[in-house]
Amino acid sequence: MTDKVSILICGKLNRTSIENLHNYTKYKEVIICCWRDDNLKILDGIDSFDNVKILIIEPVHESAKKF
């Protein structure tokens, strides 16, 4: 059996996480999950990494029920 592990960066985008991608990608696949209203310019140049996937989602609306 093959072990498959991914590193997940989730939440509002910030430069610190993106600037450290070279450290994360040494070990495993990296998945970045962010919101559509984030500053997506932070992701410029990220296509130079082969093992990084980006998932952009809609932010939760303020009227959503909270648990």
C-alpha positions in Angstrom: 0.0 0.0 0.0 1.2 3.5 -0.8 1.1 6.2 1.8 -0.5 9.4 0.4 -0.3 12.5 2.6 -1.0 16.1 1.6 -0.2 19.3 3.4 -3.2 21.5 3.6 -3.0 25.3 3.9 -6.5 26.5 4.7 -8.0 29.9 5.5 -7.4 33.4 4.4 -4.3 33.7 2.2 -1.2 35.2 3.7 2.2 35.8 2.2 4.0 33.9 4.9 2.4 30.6 4.0 2.9 31.1 0.3 6.5 32.2 0.7 7.2 29.0 2.5 5.8 26.7 -0.2 9.3 25.6 -1.2 9.7 24.1 2.3 6.4 22.3 2.2 6.7 20.9 -1.3 10.0 19.2 -0.5 8.0 16.6 1.4 4.5 16.2 0.0 1.8 17.5 -2.2 0.4 20.8 -1.0 -3.3 21.9 -1.2 -4.1 25.5 -0.8 -7.7 26.2 0.1 -8.7 29.8 0.2 -11.7 32.1 -0.3 -12.7 33.8 -3.6 -12.6 37.2 -1.9 -9.0 36.7 -0.7 -6.2 38.7 -2.4 -5.5 36.1 -5.1 -2.5 38.1 -6.4 -0.6 36.4 -3.5 -0.8 33.2 -5.6 1.1 34.8 -8.6 4.0 32.6 -9.6 2.6 29.5 -7.8 2.4 27.6 -11.1 6.1 27.0 -10.9 5.3 24.3 -8.3 4.3 20.9 -9.8 2.8 19.4 -6.6 0.6 22.3 -5.5 -3.2 22.3 -6.0 -5.4 25.3 -5.4 -9.1 25.2 -4.3 -10.9 28.5 -4.3 -14.3 28.5 -2.5 -17.0 31.0 -1.8 -16.8 32.6 1.6 -19.5 31.7 4.1 -22.3 34.2 4.1 -22.9 36.2 7.3 -26.4 34.9 7.5 -25.4 31.3 7.6 -26.4 29.4 10.7 -23.6 28.9 13.1 -23.3 25.8 15.2 
